[in-house]
Amino acid sequence: MTFPKQGCTSDAGILHTAKGRYVLKRAKGEKYRKWLYREYYVLKYIQTLEDFQSPRAYKFVQTAEQSRLLLEFFEGKTVREYLEKEDNEKKREHVVYEMGRLLARIHDAECPEPLVSKQPWVHRMLQEAQYNLIHYKVDGNQQLLKQLQKQNMICRKEVLIHGDYTIDNVLVHDGRITAVIDWSGGTCGDARYDMALAVRFEDGIFTGKDSVFF
């Protein structure tokens, strides 16, 4: 078992077995355990979609203290790692372009019925923000949340979204996109949310005169 660079919400290890490699994720704490189960739930329903690569979810197990998820392994490094190390500007632009094309395919895919809600996505996100503000330590505050609630935001058309489409959740191998991972935020929602996360300010990547722009 080897351990890649770790994220903030769960531990991840790569299992090297006689039958191949697999990813094992472990989460602790109520919030992160919910997210891990949500990832398992979403992946089960989007596996039939053929327009983009996402890991197969093989097994979800939970105990009183932690949850584990066994996933398909994909070769590659994150887009962030690739862009930080690749000096060839054309290759960098190609990967960013392909990351955008992949996002377009996600948004064009038919959203599985279990991921569709009668309640508008933005309302669900504001309710989740309110819950997190009360129960967890978060970056925002009540004043900021009230400002968002007063804006009466509207999404005319909801589509399948990833929910955390960043350069840390898209994998690259041999200069091509191989998979999009970490689907805990997957749902039927506002495509602009994915777009905003994909191109948010990143030193040397999406800001400054020498940056690659989406």
Phi, psi and chi 1 to 4 in degrees:
 res  aa     phi    psi   chi1   chi2   chi3   chi4
   1 MET       -  131.1 -170.0  170.2 -172.2      -
   2 THR  -120.7  163.5   57.0      -      -      -
   3 PHE  -126.0  115.3  -61.8   91.9      -      -
   4 PRO   -76.0 -178.9   31.0  -35.7      -      -
   5 LYS   -59.3  129.5 -176.1  177.8  179.4 -179.6
   6 GLN   -89.0  150.3  -60.5  -64.9  -57.5      -
   7 GLY   -89.9 -167.6      -      -      -      -
   8 CYS   -99.8  -16.6  -59.4      -      -      -
   9 THR  -106.9  -18.8   63.9      -      -      -
  10 SER  -154.7  161.4   61.4      -      -      -
  11 ASP   -92.5  143.9  -55.0  -42.0      -      -
  12 ALA  -133.0  137.4      -      -      -      -
  13 GLY  -133.8  152.1      -      -      -      -
  14 ILE  -103.5  120.2  -59.7  173.5      -      -
  15 LEU   -88.6  124.1  -61.9  174.1      -      -
  16 HIS  -103.9  109.9  -59.2 -102.0      -      -
  17 THR  -125.0  172.0   76.0      -      -      -
  18 ALA   -64.6  -22.6      -      -      -      -
  19 LYS   -98.0    3.5  -65.2 -176.9  178.2 -179.6
  20 GLY   127.0 -170.6      -      -      -      -
  21 ARG  -105.6  146.4  -74.3  176.8  -71.2 -179.3
  22 TYR  -138.4  158.8  -57.3   87.1      -      -
  23 VAL  -106.2  131.1  174.9      -      -      -
  24 LEU  -117.0  119.3 -178.5   62.3      -      -
  25 LYS  -109.3  142.0  -63.3  178.8   70.5  172.1
  26 ARG  -130.3  135.0  178.6 -174.3   68.2  175.8
  27 ALA  -128.6  145.6      -      -      -      -
  28 LYS  -127.0  155.9  -62.9 -179.8  179.4  179.7
  29 GLY    87.0  145.9      -      -      -      -
  30 GLU   -55.2  -50.1  178.5 -168.0   22.9      -
  31 LYS   -63.4  -49.0  178.8  168.0   67.9  170.7
  32 TYR   -72.9  -28.5  -60.9  140.8      -      -
  33 ARG   -68.9  -37.2  -67.4 -177.9   67.0  176.3
  34 LYS   -62.7  -42.0  -75.5 -178.5  178.3  178.5
  35 TRP   -64.1  -40.5  -72.0    5.3      -      -
  36 LEU   -66.7  -41.2 -167.7   62.0      -      -
  37 TYR   -64.9  -39.1  176.9   76.4      -      -
  38 ARG   -61.7  -39.0  177.6   67.0 -175.2 -179.5
  39 GLU   -61.5  -44.7 -179.8  176.5    2.5      -
  40 TYR   -59.4  -45.2  168.6   72.0      -      -
  41 TYR   -61.9  -47.5 -178.9   84.4      -      -
  42 VAL   -65.0  -46.2  171.9      -      -      -
  43 LEU   -61.1  -35.3  -72.6  173.3      -      -
  44 LYS   -60.8  -34.7  -78.7  -66.8 -174.8 -178.3
  45 TYR   -90.5  -19.8  -74.8  108.6      -      -
  46 ILE   -98.6    0.2   66.9  171.4      -      -
  47 GLN   -65.0  -22.6  -78.0 -179.8    8.0      -
  48 THR   -80.6  -11.8   57.7      -      -      -
  49 LEU   -79.8  131.9  -55.5  177.8      -      -
  50 GLU  -107.1   -0.3  -61.0  178.9   -6.0      -
  51 ASP   -83.7   -8.9  -68.9  -25.5      -      -
  52 PHE  -154.5  158.0   51.2   88.3      -      -
  53 GLN   -92.1  129.9  -70.2  -83.3   34.2      -
  54 SER  -142.1  150.3   58.0      -      -      -
  55 PRO   -65.5  144.8  -17.5   30.8      -      -
  56 ARG   -76.6  139.7  -67.5 -176.9 -178.9 -178.9
  57 ALA   -98.2  113.5      -      -      -      -
  58 TYR   -89.8  -38.8  -65.3  117.0      -      -
  59 LYS  -158.3  136.3 -174.0   81.3  171.1  178.6
  60 PHE  -122.1  127.4 -178.9   82.7      -      -
  61 VAL  -131.6  137.0  177.9      -      -      -
  62 GLN  -133.5  144.8   58.9 -177.1   -5.5      -
  63 THR  -119.5 -171.4   65.1      -      -      -
  64 ALA   -66.6  -24.4      -      -      -      -
  65 GLU  -115.6  -20.5  -63.3 -177.9   -7.4      -
  66 GLN  -153.6  163.8   58.3 -175.3 -109.6      -
  67 SER  -126.4  147.7  -60.2      -      -      -
  68 ARG  -132.5  145.8  -63.7  174.2 -174.2  -97.5
  69 LEU  -134.4  125.1  177.1   59.3      -      -
  70 LEU   -98.0  126.0 -175.1   66.5      -      -
  71 LEU  -128.4  160.2  -63.5  163.7      -      -
  72 GLU   -65.6  142.8 -179.1 -179.9    6.0      -
  73 PHE   -96.3  137.1  171.1   82.1      -      -
  74 PHE  -120.8  135.5  -80.6   95.5      -      -
  75 GLU   -68.6  141.2 -166.4   74.9   58.1      -
  76 GLY   141.5  167.2      -      -      -      -
  77 LYS  -112.8  165.0   62.1 -177.9   70.9  173.5
  78 THR   -71.7  158.7   66.5      -      -      -
  79 VAL   -58.7  -36.1  169.5      -      -      -
  80 ARG   -58.8  -50.5  177.7 -171.0  -63.4  -83.1
  81 GLU   -60.8  -40.5  -67.0  171.1  -37.8      -
  82 TYR   -63.7  -48.2  179.1   86.4      -      -
  83 LEU   -68.3  -30.5  -65.4  178.3      -      -
  84 GLU   -71.0  -27.4  -72.3  176.3  -16.6      -
  85 LYS  -104.7  -22.5  -64.7  177.8 -179.3  179.3
  86 GLU   -83.8  124.8  179.0   56.0   61.9      -
  87 ASP   -94.1  -20.2  -64.3  -33.8      -      -
  88 ASN   -73.8  114.9 -173.5  -62.0      -      -
  89 GLU   -63.6  -37.7 -166.0   68.0   14.2      -
  90 LYS   -66.1  -39.4  -71.9 -173.7  177.1 -179.7
  91 LYS   -67.3  -38.7  -70.1 -177.4  178.8 -179.8
  92 ARG   -63.2  -46.2  -73.5  162.6   54.8   86.1
  93 GLU   -63.6  -37.5  -71.0  178.2   -3.7      -
  94 HIS   -62.4  -44.0  173.8   72.4      -      -
  95 VAL   -65.5  -41.2  164.7      -      -      -
  96 VAL   -65.2  -40.5  172.9      -      -      -
  97 TYR   -61.4  -44.8  177.8   75.7      -      -
  98 GLU   -66.6  -32.7  -71.9  -57.7  -45.7      -
  99 MET   -63.2  -37.7 -177.5  176.4  166.7      -
 100 GLY   -68.7  -40.5      -      -      -      -
 101 ARG   -63.3  -38.7  -77.5  171.4   55.2   88.8
 102 LEU   -63.6  -42.1  171.7   60.5      -      -
 103 LEU   -63.7  -37.9 -177.1   58.2      -      -
 104 ALA   -62.6  -38.6      -      -      -      -
 105 ARG   -67.2  -36.7  -68.3 -160.9  -61.3  -86.5
 106 ILE   -62.0  -46.9  -67.9  173.0      -      -
 107 HIS   -68.6  -25.4  -68.0  164.7      -      -
 108 ASP   -84.4  -16.1  -73.7  -19.1      -      -
 109 ALA   -70.8  152.5      -      -      -      -
 110 GLU   -72.2  126.5 -177.6  177.2   -5.3      -
 111 CYS   -74.8  123.0 -170.6      -      -      -
 112 PRO   -56.0  140.3  -25.5   35.6      -      -
 113 GLU   -53.7  -41.4 -172.4   63.1   30.1      -
 114 PRO   -62.6  -16.9  -25.0   36.6      -      -
 115 LEU   -94.1   -1.4  -56.7 -175.9      -      -
 116 VAL   -93.0  135.6  178.2      -      -      -
 117 SER  -121.1  147.6  173.9      -      -      -
 118 LYS   -71.4  -26.2  -66.6 -178.4  179.3  179.5
 119 GLN   -84.2  133.3 -174.0 -179.5   27.0      -
 120 PRO   -53.4  143.0  -25.5   34.6      -      -
 121 TRP   -56.8  -44.9  172.7   83.3      -      -
 122 VAL   -63.9  -33.7   68.1      -      -      -
 123 HIS   -66.5  -40.9  -67.1  175.0      -      -
 124 ARG   -63.9  -38.5  -71.7 -176.7  -80.6  128.5
 125 MET   -67.7  -37.3  -67.3  -58.5   99.0      -
 126 LEU   -69.9  -36.4  -70.4  173.4      -      -
 127 GLN   -65.5  -40.9  -71.8  177.1   -4.8      -
 128 GLU   -64.9  -38.9 -176.7  177.5  -28.7      -
 129 ALA   -63.2  -40.9      -      -      -      -
 130 GLN   -62.6  -43.6  179.2   70.9   61.5      -
 131 TYR   -63.0  -45.6 -179.0   89.1      -      -
 132 ASN   -65.0  -36.5  -70.2  -19.0      -      -
 133 LEU   -63.1  -36.4 -177.2   62.8      -      -
 134 ILE   -77.8  -38.7  -65.2  172.2      -      -
 135 HIS  -102.2  -19.2  -66.4   88.3      -      -
 136 TYR  -132.0  166.1  -52.7  119.5      -      -
 137 LYS   -81.8  121.0 -177.5  178.9  179.3 -179.5
 138 VAL  -131.5  168.5  -63.7      -      -      -
 139 ASP   -76.8  -30.5  -67.2  -27.6      -      -
 140 GLY   -83.1 -172.5      -      -      -      -
 141 ASN  -147.0  173.1   53.9   55.8      -      -
 142 GLN   -62.7  -37.3 -170.8   65.6   46.4      -
 143 GLN   -63.2  -44.3 -178.4 -179.7    0.9      -
 144 LEU   -64.7  -41.3  177.7   58.7      -      -
 145 LEU   -62.2  -42.3  179.8   59.0      -      -
 146 LYS   -62.4  -36.8  -73.3 -177.6  177.8  179.4
 147 GLN   -62.8  -41.7  -69.8  176.4    0.4      -
 148 LEU   -67.1  -40.0  -68.1  172.0      -      -
 149 GLN   -64.2  -30.1  -69.1  169.6  -25.9      -
 150 LYS   -79.7  -13.7  -70.4  178.8 -179.4  179.2
 151 GLN   -77.1  -14.6  -71.3 -176.7   15.4      -
 152 ASN    51.2   53.9 -167.9   28.7      -      -
 153 MET   -69.1  143.0  -66.1  172.4  -77.0      -
 154 ILE  -131.9  136.4  -61.9  173.8      -      -
 155 CYS  -114.3  117.0  174.1      -      -      -
 156 ARG   -69.2  -33.9  -71.0 -175.1  172.7   84.3
 157 LYS  -139.1  124.6 -179.9 -177.7  177.9 -178.6
 158 GLU   -97.3  139.7  -65.1 -169.6   -2.8      -
 159 VAL  -132.4  174.4  -61.4      -      -      -
 160 LEU   -66.1  124.9  175.7   64.5      -      -
 161 ILE  -124.3  157.8   64.5  171.1      -      -
 162 HIS   -80.6  -41.2  177.9  -88.8      -      -
 163 GLY    91.4  -12.0      -      -      -      -
 164 ASP  -154.1   49.0 -165.7   16.4      -      -
 165 TYR   -80.8   85.3 -162.3   80.1      -      -
 166 THR  -120.2  171.7   69.9      -      -      -
 167 ILE   -69.2   -6.6   55.4  176.9      -      -
 168 ASP   -90.6  -11.4  -66.0  -51.4      -      -
 169 ASN  -116.3   14.3  -71.7  -28.0      -      -
 170 VAL  -122.8  130.2 -179.2      -      -      -
 171 LEU  -102.1  145.2  -58.5 -176.1      -      -
 172 VAL  -126.6  137.6 -176.7      -      -      -
 173 HIS  -143.2  129.2 -176.9   61.1      -      -
 174 ASP    53.7   38.6  -71.9  -20.5      -      -
 175 GLY    78.8    9.9      -      -      -      -
 176 ARG  -132.3  152.1   65.3 -178.9 -174.6   86.9
 177 ILE   -70.3  128.8  -58.4  -66.3      -      -
 178 THR  -107.2  -31.3   55.5      -      -      -
 179 ALA  -167.9  158.9      -      -      -      -
 180 VAL  -116.0  130.7   56.1      -      -      -
 181 ILE  -117.5  179.2   59.6  173.8      -      -
 182 ASP    57.4   72.9  -69.4  -10.0      -      -
 183 TRP   -97.3   24.0  -82.4   86.1      -      -
 184 SER   -64.4  -22.5   60.8      -      -      -
 185 GLY   -95.7    6.5      -      -      -      -
 186 GLY   -64.1  132.9      -      -      -      -
 187 THR  -172.4 -176.7 -171.6      -      -      -
 188 CYS   -92.9  114.5 -169.4      -      -      -
 189 GLY  -157.1 -156.2      -      -      -      -
 190 ASP   -88.8  117.9 -165.8  -32.3      -      -
 191 ALA   -59.9  -28.6      -      -      -      -
 192 ARG   -64.5  -24.9  -64.8  171.9  -64.5  180.0
 193 TYR   -65.8  -46.2 -176.2   69.1      -      -
 194 ASP   -60.2  -43.9  -83.9  -15.2      -      -
 195 MET   -62.8  -41.6  -63.9  174.9 -170.0      -
 196 ALA   -64.5  -41.4      -      -      -      -
 197 LEU   -68.0  -36.9  -72.7  176.2      -      -
 198 ALA   -63.5  -33.6      -      -      -      -
 199 VAL  -115.5   18.8  -62.0      -      -      -
 200 ARG   -63.2  156.4   63.5 -177.1  178.3 -179.9
 201 PHE   -55.2  126.9  -67.7  152.7      -      -
 202 GLU  -138.7  122.7  -62.1  -78.1   -4.2      -
 203 ASP   -55.0  126.1  -70.9  -18.5      -      -
 204 GLY    78.0    0.0      -      -      -      -
 205 ILE  -123.7  -54.6  -61.0  174.5      -      -
 206 PHE  -120.2   15.9  -65.9  123.1      -      -
 207 THR  -139.9  155.6   61.0      -      -      -
 208 GLY    87.5  162.2      -      -      -      -
 209 LYS   -68.9  -21.8   62.2 -179.2 -179.2  179.8
 210 ASP   -99.0   11.4  -63.6  -34.2      -      -
 211 SER   -85.0  156.7  -60.5      -      -      -
 212 VAL   -86.0  133.7  173.0      -      -      -
 213 PHE  -111.6  141.7  -74.5   91.0      -      -
 214 PHE   -66.4      - -158.0   97.6      -      -
